[in-house]
Amino acid sequence: MAAAQHIPDVQSDASAPVGVFDSGIGGLSVLLDIRNALPCEDLLYVADSGNVPYGSKSPSFIRERSRLLTEFLLEKRAKAVVVACNTATAAAAGFLRSHYPTPIVAMEPAVKPAIAATRSGVIGVLATVGTLSSARFAALLERFGNGVQIIVQPCPGLVECVEAGDLDGNETRELVEKYTAPLHAAGADVIVLGCTHYSFLRPLIASVVGPQATLIDTGGAVAKQLRRVLEAEKLLNSKQSAGTERFWTTGDIDSGRRVIACLWNGPVILEKI
């Protein structure tokens, strides 16, 4: 995907769409929350599945991909851009905000609400290597982590399972059991799903860890923050009809269409970048 050559000025048109991107299809979990919170907004979604997972990539690579995807969405007239990826947020949110006047809404692992919810004082965080090793995540732990034990667990392979549409197969279950075992052994009663892909594994993770652990993700909070931003900027769409969605992928179009349709719970038209 070539860099955009002519980025439009920041959109002041409330009828313009909202752009969302992720390393792959995991950000669809955030898109679903956005759709529920903002039923009249038109939405654009880009899955960078040709480069998934981001968790094993360098920060400079992720920052460049995030730049290109943001510029693609701006070329499509996006009035706001949601970075629906924790790893991309850690590597690129600050860069994007400093380079584009368009509102940028990004992710943050739900450490703060997890601390408020814990009774045992032990919290588990499931995330990618890229998120857990980032300075942004370290700052989050330093800011909110006093007085509790936070156990971080990188989860190589889980993103790929979701990308393949395997949400409850033997391989996926084995990985979930492996990654949650240390959290269970330490007495974690709250587990943060620190990657948007993992939200689609919520039923499987819940069945593995049992009712003694509460699962928390941040898609709903991001959707609320997007609404606040659009309201503050007077960019909420005032139409009364249902919003539309458009989908693009940098990966395989056939497998992408199949998995996205399954996760979106309906047929989709998927375009190739």
N, C-alpha and C positions, 0 to 999 in steps of 0.2 A: 504494500500500500504506500503510495507516494505521499510525501508531505503536501498538505494543502497549500496552494499558492496565494489565495486571496481570502483571508478570514474576514467574514462580515463584522461590522460593528456589533456591539452587544445588543441583543434583541430587546426592544421595549414593547413588543407586540405580545399581548397576553394570549393571543390565539396561537402563538408559535408552540412547537412541541418541547417536551423535556427529553434530554438525551441521557442515556444510561449506558455504562460499559463495564465489562468484567473481563478477567483473564479467560473466561469460558462461559458456561451456562449457569454457573452457580448464582450469579447476580439476578437470575430470574426470580429467586426467592425474594429479593428486595423489590423487583419490579412488581411482583404480586402484591406486596404490601403497599407500594405506591399506587397501584391500580385501585386497591380497596379504599385508600385514604383520599385519592383524587380521581374519582370516577370519570370526570369530564375532560381530563387532560389527555392530549395526544402524546404518545410515548414512542421513543426511538431506542432500540436496544442493539448493542454491538457485542458479540461474543468473540473474543480473540482466541478462539479454540485452536487456531493454527500455531499458537505459541504457549498453550497451556502445558504444565502448570507454571505460574509465576513464582511459586514458593522457592524453586530451585534456581531462579535466574538472578543475575546481578542487579543491584539497585539502578545502575545506569541503563541497563537494558529495559527494565520495567518503566523507568521514567521516560525513555524515548517512545516506547509503545503507548504509554498513557498520553503523551503529547500528540502522537499521530491519531489516536482514537478520538481525543478531544477535538482536534481540528476537523476530523471527519464529521463529527456531530455538529460542530459549529457551521460547517458548510451546509448542513441540512437544516439550518436556522434554529438550532436548539437555544432556548432562552435560559436554560440552566443545565448543568451537567452533573450527574450523580456518579461518583466513583464507587461502584457496587462491588468492591474488592478490598479486603483488608490489607493484602500485600501491596497492591497498587497505591492505596492510601498512604501506607507507611513510606513508600519510596517516592511518591510523586505528588501528593496533595498540595504540599507547600509550594512546589515548583509551579503547578498549574495555577494556583491562586495568585502567584506573583507575576504570571505571564499573561493571564486572560482576565478581562473585566467581567466576563460572564460569571454568575454565581456558581461556585463549585461546592457541592455537598458530598461529604465523604464518610467513610465508615470509621468506627472505633470499637474494638472489642469491649464487651459489656462488663468490664471489671468493676466499675463503680456500682451498678445495680446488683451485681453478684455479691459484693461485700455487704450491701444492705440486706440481702436475702439470706445470707448464710447463718446457720445456727451453730454449726460445729466449728466455725472459724477456719475451715479448710475449703479452698476453691480450686477447681481444676480448669485449665484453659486448653482446649484443643484448637490448634492453629497450624499454619504452614511454617516451615523453617524461616522463610523470608519475613513473615510477620513477627515471629518470636525473637528474631535476631536484630530487629530494627531499633534504632534509637527512639523512635516514637513510642514503641511498646515499652521500652525500658523506662521512659519518662512517665508513662501511664502507671506502671507498677510503683515507681517512686512516689508519685503523687497520691495514689489511693491505697497502696498496699500495706500501710502500717497497721499492725495489730492483727493481721490475718496471715495464714500460710497460703501462698499461691503456688500451685504446682503446674508448670507449663509442660505440655506434651505435643511435640511436633508429630504430624500424621502423614508421612509420605505415602502416596498411593491412594488416599481417599478421594482426592480431587479427580484423579483419573477414573475411579469407579463411577462417580457421578456423571462425568463426561460421557461415559459409555452407557449410561442409563441403568447401571446396576446399583439399585438402591437397597436391595435386601438379599443379594445372592451370598453364596458361601464365602467367596473371597472377601466381599465387603464386610460381612459379619465377623470374619476372623480378624480383619484389621481393626474393626471397632472394639472387639473384645481385647485385643492386644493393647490398644492405646488407652482404653478406659481402665484397665486393670490396675495400673499404678495409682490412679485417682481414687478408685474404690478402696484400695488397700490403705491409703492415707486418710480415709474418712471424709473425702470431699462430699459435701451435700449440695453443692451448686457447681454446675459445669457450664462454662462459657463456650459456645460454638463460635470460635474466632475466625471462621472462614465462611463466606456466603454459600459455598457448595454444601457445607455440612448441614445446613438447614433442611435440605432435602433428605438427609439421613436421620432426621429427628425421631421418627417412629422407631427405626432400628436401634438408635442409640438409647432411647428410652426403654426399649424392651431388654437391652443388655444391662443397663445400670440399675433398672428397677425404680420403684416409686420413691426410694429414699434420696434420690438426687434430682434436683430441679435443673432443667435445661434452659439457658438464656441465650438469645441471639439479639441482633440489633436492627433487623430489617424494619420493624415497626417504628423504632425511634428515628431511623433515617427518613422514613416517609413523613413523620410528623415534622421533622426539621425542614424537609423540603417544602412542606406546606407553609411553615412559618416564613421561610425565605421568600417564597413566591408572594405571600401576602405583604411582606415588608416592602418588596420591590414593585408591588401593584401589578403582578404578573399572573395572578390566578385567572384561569380561563373562565369566563362568565357564561359560556354556552350551557345549555341544559341537556344536550344530547350526550350519549356515551362517547368516551374518547376512543381513539384508534391506536393500534400498535403496528410498528414496522420492525423487522428483525434482519440483522446482517450477521454473517460469520466470516472469519478468516480461515476456518477449518473446512472439513469435508461437508458438503452441502446435504448429502443424503442422510448421513447419520445425524447430522445436526438437526435437520428437519424432524426426524423421527423422535429424537430425545426432547427437543424443545416442545413439540406438540404434546408429548406425554406430560412434561412438567408444567406446561401452561394450561393443561386440561382442555385443549381445543386445537383445531387446525390452525396452522400458521403458514404465512408466506415468508420463506427465508431466502434472502439474497446473499450472493457471494461478494466479498470485497477482494 
